[in-house]
Amino acid sequence: MAYRHIAVEPVTPTIGAVVHGVNLGDTLSDETFAEIHDAWMRHCVLFFRDQEMTPEQHLAFGRRFGPLHIHPAAPYAHGNPELMVIETNRDSKRNNGSGWHSDVSADEEPPLGTILHLHEVPPAGGDTLWASMYAAYDALSGSMQRLLTGLTALHAADYTGVYGDHPPQREFPQAVHPVIRTHPVTKRRALFVNSSFTRRIQELSVRESRALLEFLFEHVKHPAFQCRFQWEAGSVAMWDNRCTQHLAVWDYYPATRRGLRVTVQGDRPYFEDVQEDSGTQGRLRVAAAG
Ligand code: SIN
């Protein structure tokens, strides 16, 4: 896809693209913004290098996508809970986002997207991996797709002790969401369970739910659904939480990796029967083959 204001270089055919020719700290024209939005919907995760962007400009860019989301418990910068701090250093007991997840999926209205700007990166390591939940859905057999469609799952967050002494912003959320959701923009179907927040499939027995979730949590890890980004200081990644999951690798102890995250509020996930069953036709067949 050729654009007039940006250049977009896919990282894989399935997920991820590097965007050239734009600095997100600048006031973007409506046309440039629309092209970024279009590329985001196509590639699910966008990467930008060498971005000069103050926290205020980062907030302003995020607000173009909608009202900003406040994390239930994470520390924030400049007295503004919309500016989440991402930092892991030699004193850290844990790394944010070390398990596969879609951000705060336990919210009734989980965030639609997240924009992370890293200011300091380790000399090596600290990559983030994303997986396409469109691809994960498409790779399932038609029979499994039909079983999952119409099921709902409980998502619950428990941040006790996770952010040290930082007091939570609000009660820890929990919500029931469809296992397969329709993306409100692309109308594609995406698998919407993740091992960090999804606890139980409501319509199944405990044993059935455990077995099916275990399968799905393994399924989403297939490398064919993924891209991986090596950060530099000044890099920005923005991901669509409605159709991706991600995992941040902590392989750089005792180095520091830090930046700021702005997250955009989303809608309540829903399932709408608007897409013909794709089965595995013309799609990745990795799961069936594996
Ligand atoms: C997160 O889940 O927001 C953290 C992602 C990262 O640090 O790469």
Boltz pocket constraint, residues with backbone or C-beta under 6 A from the ligand:
constraints:
  - pocket:
      binder: B
      contacts: [[A, 86], [A, 96], [A, 97], [A, 114], [A, 116], [A, 126], [A, 127], [A, 128], [A, 246], [A, 247], [A, 248], [A, 261]]
      max_distance: 6.0
